[in-house]
């Protein structure tokens, strides 16, 4: 079985030393840096073409319990912008985790405020926030992974309608500043939601025949599950045990899975992958590691385990 695994590189993974399974994989495998964020790489792998954005929002919304129709959709992630010395920057975690009742109240306020403009906000089954418009919008947005930690001004919507959309964001920020849900969050010591991050705009594209050999997608993300629907591929929800997923997928040709946030926080998941390579349950392992605006692609076979001349090094050696 070939296994492709996607995950974001967390600070916990970055700090792992050369004795870790993650560092072992990096030390023994063939690695390549790509100058694109992980979501863009995945879109390219499945044949999604950007009009201005990759249509990530509509594909995710379709799998997240929303009727997308032929409308134009954007992701509208609740975020916290941090004041730097002379600018604001997008901070992690992203999106902010919002209690269901607070999310419901904020989205209701946004819908009331923007009703006359034809903007309608939704919450998907996963808790993700989306924005629907009846007509295509001439704007280009930035994926949040590109903008984290940088001057957010440089990553605001671009294009013929950019001034209009920047004005919308300013109005949303003012509404959020005085919202009771944010007052409750502040009292609880949680980061306030002081802006929305718009990305992944587009309408549902026509489905195409996949140009790859993936025959199963395993994930919790609405985007990945939506890709499976759009590509007419079998999908299943990611199980807590990565070992069980590998065992139950033994008859598959090529499995594409996305680690959950919890599974990407420590070395245990990568130890499972390494053990599966050593026992030849996996013949080829592809690891796509999202590092903000770039992606580190790792390819390893069971034979690479015997490359004794490749010295083990800490994870940060490969990320620096």
SVG drawing of the C-alpha trace seen along z (x, -y; Angstrom):
<svg xmlns="http://www.w3.org/2000/svg" viewBox="-31 -51 59 58">
<polyline fill="none" stroke="black" stroke-width="0.4" points="0.0,0.0 1.1,-3.5 0.2,-6.0 0.1,-9.8 -0.1,-11.7 -0.8,-15.4 -0.2,-17.4 0.8,-20.9 4.1,-21.1 3.4,-22.1 5.8,-23.7 5.8,-20.4 7.0,-18.6 9.6,-21.2 11.2,-20.8 11.7,-17.0 15.3,-15.7 17.2,-13.2 16.0,-10.3 12.4,-10.9 10.6,-8.9 9.8,-12.1 13.4,-13.1 14.3,-9.5 11.9,-9.8 13.3,-13.2 16.8,-11.9 16.3,-8.8 13.8,-10.0 14.1,-12.0 12.9,-15.5 11.8,-18.4 10.7,-21.9 7.8,-23.3 7.0,-27.0 3.2,-26.6 1.1,-26.0 -0.2,-22.5 -3.8,-23.4 -2.6,-24.6 -0.6,-21.5 -3.6,-19.3 -5.7,-21.3 -3.2,-20.8 -2.9,-17.1 -6.7,-16.7 -6.8,-18.8 -8.4,-21.9 -7.6,-25.0 -7.8,-28.5 -10.0,-31.1 -8.7,-33.7 -8.7,-31.5 -8.8,-27.7 -12.5,-27.0 -11.8,-25.5 -14.8,-27.1 -17.5,-25.6 -16.0,-22.1 -15.7,-22.2 -19.2,-23.7 -20.7,-21.0 -19.3,-18.3 -20.1,-20.3 -23.9,-20.0 -24.6,-23.2 -26.5,-23.4 -23.9,-25.1 -25.9,-25.3 -24.3,-27.6 -23.5,-30.3 -20.1,-31.9 -18.7,-30.8 -15.8,-32.0 -14.4,-30.6 -14.9,-33.2 -12.7,-32.0 -13.0,-33.7 -9.5,-35.0 -7.4,-37.0 -5.2,-39.8 -2.3,-40.7 -0.9,-44.2 2.8,-44.3 5.0,-47.4 3.4,-49.0 1.0,-46.5 -1.5,-43.7 -0.6,-40.1 -2.7,-36.9 -2.1,-34.8 -2.5,-31.1 -4.6,-29.0 -6.4,-29.4 -9.3,-29.5 -10.1,-30.3 -12.2,-27.7 -15.5,-29.3 -18.2,-27.9 -21.3,-26.9 -23.5,-29.4 -21.1,-32.2 -20.6,-31.3 -24.4,-31.2 -24.8,-34.6 -21.9,-36.2 -23.1,-34.8 -26.6,-36.0 -25.3,-39.5 -23.2,-39.4 -26.2,-38.3 -28.3,-41.1 -25.7,-43.7 -24.9,-42.6 -28.3,-41.5 -28.8,-44.5 -25.4,-43.7 -26.4,-40.2 -23.9,-38.6 -25.1,-35.5 -22.9,-33.7 -23.3,-30.0 -21.9,-27.6 -21.2,-24.1 -21.6,-20.8 -17.9,-20.9 -18.2,-24.4 -16.4,-26.1 -17.8,-29.5 -18.7,-30.2 -19.9,-33.2 -22.3,-32.8 -23.0,-35.3 -25.3,-34.9 -22.7,-36.3 -19.0,-35.7 -16.8,-38.3 -13.7,-39.8 -11.3,-39.3 -8.3,-37.2 -7.7,-36.2 -4.8,-34.7 -4.7,-31.3 -4.3,-31.9 -1.2,-29.7 0.6,-32.2 -0.3,-35.2 0.3,-33.9 2.7,-36.1 3.1,-38.7 1.6,-42.1 -2.0,-41.3 -2.4,-44.4 -0.4,-42.8 -2.8,-39.8 -6.1,-41.6 -8.4,-40.8 -7.0,-42.0 -8.6,-42.7 -11.3,-44.9 -13.6,-44.7 -10.9,-44.9 -11.9,-48.3 -15.4,-47.0 -14.3,-43.9 -11.8,-45.7 -14.7,-48.0 -16.8,-44.9 -13.9,-43.5 -13.6,-46.9 -17.4,-46.8 -17.1,-43.2 -14.2,-44.2 -16.2,-47.0 -19.2,-44.7 -17.0,-42.1 -15.3,-44.7 -18.5,-45.4 -20.1,-42.0 -21.2,-40.4 -19.7,-37.1 -16.3,-38.7 -16.8,-40.3 -17.5,-36.8 -14.5,-35.4 -12.3,-38.1 -13.6,-37.5 -12.8,-33.8 -9.2,-34.6 -9.8,-33.4 -8.5,-35.4 -11.2,-37.7 -12.4,-37.3 -11.5,-40.6 -11.7,-39.9 -12.7,-37.4 -10.2,-35.8 -11.7,-35.3 -10.2,-32.7 -10.9,-29.9 -13.5,-31.8 -15.4,-30.3 -18.4,-28.3 -18.5,-24.6 -16.4,-23.5 -17.3,-20.7 -16.0,-17.4 -13.1,-15.8 -11.6,-12.3 -8.7,-12.1 -5.3,-11.9 -3.8,-9.9 -4.2,-6.4 -5.7,-7.5 -8.7,-5.2 -9.4,-6.2 -9.4,-9.6 -9.3,-9.5 -9.8,-12.8 -11.9,-14.8 -11.6,-18.1 -14.6,-19.1 -12.2,-20.2 -10.7,-16.7 -14.0,-15.0 -15.4,-17.4 -12.6,-16.6 -13.5,-13.0 -17.2,-13.8 -16.1,-16.1 -13.7,-13.4 -16.1,-10.5 -13.7,-8.8 -14.4,-6.7 -13.8,-8.5 -14.0,-7.8 -13.6,-9.8 -10.2,-9.6 -10.1,-7.2 -8.3,-8.1 -5.9,-5.1 -3.6,-5.6 -2.5,-2.0 -6.1,-0.8 -6.5,-3.0 -3.4,-1.5 -4.4,2.1 -8.0,1.7 -6.7,0.1 -4.3,2.9 -6.3,3.9 -6.2,0.3 -3.8,-0.8 -3.2,-4.4 -4.6,-5.9 -4.5,-9.7 -5.1,-10.7 -4.9,-13.9 -3.8,-13.7 -6.0,-15.3 -4.6,-18.2 -4.2,-16.0 -2.3,-13.4 0.2,-16.0 1.1,-17.2 3.6,-14.5 5.9,-11.8 3.5,-8.9 1.9,-9.1 5.2,-9.1 6.4,-6.1 3.3,-4.3 4.2,-5.3 7.9,-4.2 6.8,-0.8 4.5,-0.3 7.4,-1.0 9.7,1.3 7.2,4.2 6.3,3.4 2.7,2.7 3.4,-0.5 5.5,-0.2 5.8,-3.9 5.2,-6.8 4.6,-10.3 4.5,-12.9 3.3,-16.4 4.3,-18.7 2.7,-22.2 5.1,-24.9 3.1,-28.1 3.6,-29.3 5.7,-26.3 5.4,-22.5 8.1,-20.0 7.5,-16.8 9.0,-13.6 9.1,-10.3 10.4,-7.1 10.2,-3.4 10.9,-0.5 14.4,-0.1 15.4,-3.6 15.4,-2.4 18.8,-0.7 20.5,-4.0 22.8,-3.8 25.1,-6.5 22.5,-9.2 23.1,-10.5 20.1,-11.4 19.5,-15.1 17.0,-17.1 13.8,-18.2 14.8,-21.9 17.8,-21.0 15.4,-20.3 13.0,-23.1 15.6,-25.9"/>
</svg>
